[in-house]
Amino acid sequence: MIEIYADLWCPFAHVGLRAAAQIRDELSPDTALVIHAWPLEFINGAPLDADKTTANIEALRSSVAPELFAGFKSRNFPLSTLQGLALIEAANEIDAHLGERIGLGLRNLLFEHGVKIDNPALLAGIARQNGLSESVIDEVAVVRSRLQEGQSRGVKGSPHFFIGDQSLFCPLLDLSRDESGTLNASADMQRLESFLRVGFANGY
C-alpha cells in the first residue's frame, strides 16, 4: 500500500501522483494509491492563491510536465477543496482503489479540463455515481482528523509519500525559488521509482 497525503489543488501533487501511478502500473498494478487529505486550506488559514498556483503550473509545464495542465483554467480555480477531500476519504473507506480513482479523477477535472471542482452538485453527483451518499461531501470533520493524523506522522507538505515505515516528501520534484520568487523545478523520476521499488520489494 502506498499512502500519499495531498491536497486536490496542489499542482505538485498532480504531477507526483500521475508519475507514481505510472510506475505502480508497471511494478505492482494491484497496489492502490491511498490518497489522504492534506488540507492546505486549514494549514494556511486561507485558500490557495489562484494566481500563484497558475504561476507554479506554468513553471511545471515549462520544465518537467509539458504534457500536463493543458486544459487548466485559472478562472475556475476552486475556493475550497474540503468537500472534495471529504468525498475521497469516504471512498477510501469503501475501497482504496475507488478512492484513488476519484482522487485522480478530480485532479484531472481541475488541471486537465478546467472544471470548477468545488461545485457541490458536481461532487454530490460523483458520490452518487459511485454508490456513496451525497452527504459525505459535508463530512469535513474527517478531513480535519486526517490532518491531525498526518501531523503526527511528520507530513511536511503536499504530496508526502509513505510506504511501510519509509516516507519522502515530494519524491518526484526538486523545487526551489530564485531571488524574485520564481519557481525552479526539475524531476527525478529515478528517486521516485527507487522509493516505490524498495517498498514493493518489501511486500508493501
C-alpha positions as CSV (number, residue, x, y, z in Angstrom):
1,M,0.0,0.0,0.0
2,I,1.3,3.4,-1.0
3,E,-0.1,6.3,1.2
4,I,0.1,9.8,0.0
5,Y,-1.0,12.9,1.9
6,A,-2.0,15.6,-0.7
7,D,-4.4,18.4,-1.5
8,L,-6.6,18.5,-4.6
9,W,-5.5,21.9,-5.8
10,C,-1.7,21.2,-5.3
11,P,-0.1,21.0,-8.8
12,F,3.0,19.3,-7.4
13,A,0.7,16.5,-6.1
14,H,-0.9,16.2,-9.5
15,V,2.4,15.7,-11.2
16,G,3.7,13.3,-8.5
17,L,0.5,11.2,-8.3
18,R,0.4,10.8,-12.1
19,A,4.1,9.6,-12.1
20,A,3.5,7.3,-9.1
21,A,0.5,5.7,-10.8
22,Q,2.5,5.1,-14.0
23,I,5.3,3.4,-12.0
24,R,2.8,1.5,-9.9
25,D,1.1,0.2,-13.0
26,E,4.4,-1.2,-14.2
27,L,5.7,-2.7,-11.0
28,S,2.7,-3.6,-8.9
29,P,-0.6,-3.0,-10.7
30,D,-2.8,-4.4,-7.9
31,T,-1.4,-1.9,-5.3
32,A,-3.7,1.1,-4.6
33,L,-2.6,4.7,-4.1
34,V,-4.3,5.6,-0.8
35,I,-4.6,9.3,-1.2
36,H,-5.2,11.0,2.2
37,A,-6.4,14.6,2.7
38,W,-3.8,17.2,3.5
39,P,-5.9,20.3,3.6
40,L,-3.8,23.3,2.9
41,E,-6.8,25.5,3.5
42,F,-6.7,24.6,7.2
43,I,-2.9,24.7,7.4
44,N,-2.5,28.1,5.8
45,G,-5.8,29.5,7.2
46,A,-6.9,30.5,3.7
47,P,-7.5,29.1,0.2
48,L,-4.6,28.7,-2.2
49,D,-4.0,31.8,-4.3
50,A,-5.1,31.1,-7.9
51,D,-2.5,33.5,-9.4
52,K,0.4,32.0,-7.5
53,T,-0.8,28.4,-8.3
54,T,-1.1,29.4,-12.0
55,A,2.5,30.6,-12.0
56,N,3.6,27.4,-10.4
57,I,1.7,25.4,-13.1
58,E,3.4,27.4,-15.8
59,A,6.8,26.7,-14.3
60,L,6.0,22.9,-14.1
61,R,4.8,22.9,-17.7
62,S,7.9,24.6,-19.0
63,S,10.4,22.4,-17.0
64,V,9.0,19.0,-16.1
65,A,5.5,18.3,-17.3
66,P,4.8,19.9,-20.8
67,E,2.1,17.3,-21.4
68,L,0.1,18.2,-18.3
69,F,-2.2,21.1,-17.3
70,A,-3.3,21.7,-20.9
71,G,-6.9,22.5,-20.0
72,F,-6.3,24.3,-16.7
73,K,-8.4,27.5,-16.3
74,S,-7.3,29.9,-13.6
75,R,-10.8,31.5,-13.5
76,N,-12.2,28.1,-12.4
77,F,-9.8,27.6,-9.6
78,P,-11.7,26.3,-6.6
79,L,-12.3,28.4,-3.5
80,S,-12.1,25.3,-1.3
81,T,-11.2,21.6,-1.6
82,L,-12.7,20.4,1.7
83,Q,-15.8,18.8,0.2
84,G,-13.7,17.1,-2.5
85,L,-11.3,15.8,0.1
86,A,-14.2,14.5,2.2
87,L,-15.5,12.7,-0.8
88,I,-12.2,11.0,-1.4
89,E,-11.9,10.0,2.3
90,A,-15.4,8.4,2.2
91,A,-14.4,6.5,-1.0
92,N,-11.3,5.3,0.7
93,E,-13.4,3.8,3.5
94,I,-15.2,1.7,0.9
95,D,-12.3,0.7,-1.2
96,A,-8.8,2.2,-1.7
97,H,-9.0,1.7,-5.5
98,L,-12.2,3.7,-5.6
99,G,-10.6,6.4,-3.5
100,E,-7.7,6.5,-5.9
101,R,-10.0,6.7,-9.0
102,I,-12.0,9.6,-7.5
103,G,-8.9,11.4,-6.2
104,L,-7.1,11.2,-9.6
105,G,-10.3,11.9,-11.4
106,L,-11.0,15.2,-9.5
107,R,-7.4,16.3,-10.2
108,N,-7.8,15.6,-13.9
109,L,-11.1,17.6,-13.9
110,L,-9.4,20.6,-12.4
111,F,-6.0,20.5,-14.0
112,E,-6.7,18.9,-17.4
113,H,-10.2,20.0,-18.2
114,G,-10.6,23.3,-16.3
115,V,-13.6,22.2,-14.3
116,K,-14.5,24.0,-11.1
117,I,-14.3,21.1,-8.6
118,D,-15.8,22.9,-5.6
119,N,-19.3,22.7,-7.2
120,P,-21.4,20.8,-4.6
121,A,-23.7,19.4,-7.3
122,L,-20.7,18.0,-9.2
123,L,-19.3,16.4,-6.1
124,A,-22.6,15.0,-4.9
125,G,-23.2,13.5,-8.4
126,I,-19.8,11.8,-8.3
127,A,-20.6,10.4,-4.9
128,R,-24.0,9.1,-6.1
129,Q,-22.5,7.6,-9.2
130,N,-20.1,5.6,-7.1
131,G,-22.6,4.3,-4.6
132,L,-21.9,6.8,-1.9
133,S,-24.3,9.1,0.0
134,E,-24.4,12.7,-1.3
135,S,-24.0,13.7,2.3
136,V,-20.4,12.5,2.5
137,I,-19.1,15.7,0.9
138,D,-20.1,17.6,4.0
139,E,-18.2,15.4,6.4
140,V,-15.4,17.8,6.8
141,A,-14.5,16.7,10.3
142,V,-13.0,13.6,8.7
143,V,-10.6,15.9,6.7
144,R,-9.5,17.7,9.9
145,S,-8.9,14.4,11.6
146,R,-6.7,13.3,8.7
147,L,-4.7,16.5,9.0
148,Q,-4.1,15.7,12.7
149,E,-3.1,12.2,11.7
150,G,-0.7,13.5,9.1
151,Q,0.9,15.9,11.5
152,S,1.5,13.1,14.0
153,R,3.2,11.1,11.2
154,G,5.5,14.0,10.3
155,V,3.9,15.0,7.0
156,K,5.8,18.0,5.6
157,G,3.5,19.1,2.8
158,S,1.7,18.1,-0.3
159,P,2.5,15.5,-1.6
160,H,4.1,13.3,1.1
161,F,4.5,9.6,0.3
162,F,4.6,6.7,2.8
163,I,5.4,3.0,2.2
164,G,5.7,1.0,5.4
165,D,8.0,2.9,7.7
166,Q,9.6,4.8,4.9
167,S,8.5,8.2,3.8
168,L,9.5,11.0,1.4
169,F,8.1,14.5,0.8
170,C,7.6,15.3,-2.9
171,P,9.9,12.5,-4.1
172,L,9.5,13.3,-7.8
173,L,10.3,17.0,-7.8
174,D,13.2,19.2,-6.8
175,L,11.8,22.6,-6.1
176,S,13.5,25.9,-5.3
177,R,12.8,29.6,-5.9
178,D,15.1,32.3,-7.2
179,E,15.5,35.8,-5.6
180,S,12.4,37.0,-7.4
181,G,10.3,34.2,-6.1
182,T,10.1,32.4,-9.4
183,L,9.7,28.6,-9.1
184,N,12.5,26.4,-10.4
185,A,11.5,22.8,-10.8
186,S,13.2,19.6,-12.0
187,A,12.0,16.0,-12.0
188,D,13.9,13.0,-10.5
189,M,11.9,10.0,-11.7
190,Q,14.7,7.6,-10.6
191,R,14.3,8.8,-7.0
192,L,10.5,8.2,-7.0
193,E,10.9,4.8,-8.8
194,S,13.6,3.7,-6.4
195,F,11.5,4.6,-3.4
196,L,8.5,2.7,-4.7
197,R,10.5,-0.2,-5.9
198,V,12.0,-0.8,-2.4
199,G,8.6,-0.6,-0.9
200,F,7.2,-3.2,-3.3
201,A,10.2,-5.5,-2.8
202,N,9.4,-5.4,0.9
203,G,5.9,-6.5,0.3
204,Y,4.0,-3.2,0.8
